[in-house]
Amino acid sequence: QVQLVESGGGLVQPGGSLGLSCAASGFSFNMGSMGWYRQVPGKQRELVARVNRIGSNTIYADSVKGRFTISRDNAKNTVHLQMSSLKPEDTAVYYCNAGRFWGDSPGAYWGQGTQVTVSS
């Protein structure tokens, strides 16, 4: 059974930085797509960033380009989201997501979510 476990959420001041990590387990292949989505109450879950199997292709939401960086470590089955220059509008629950193929957007597998709050 595929499991995705996020860590690293919390409270950060505007302009600050925060890193999220997701550890994946329960499968014997490298996921074609791993990434992060976020959701605020009353709104649809939206893509933040995702990366392909070998890390050569990344997609970012326009709102986070230049501020967030996604990376993955296939040896450890982890995906990391480094967030900088955080804004109050980045406040959301962030979900790790994985799919077997790059075309899976979103993928079939979700983590439980971790809260990120940007506030002074």
Secondary structure, DSSP 8 states (H G I E B T S, - for coil): --EEEEE--EEE-TT--EEEEEEEES-SS--SEEEEEEE-TTS--EEEEEEETTSS-EEE-GGGTTTEEEEEETTTTEEEEEE-S--GGG-EEEEEEEESSTT-SS-SEE---EEEEE--
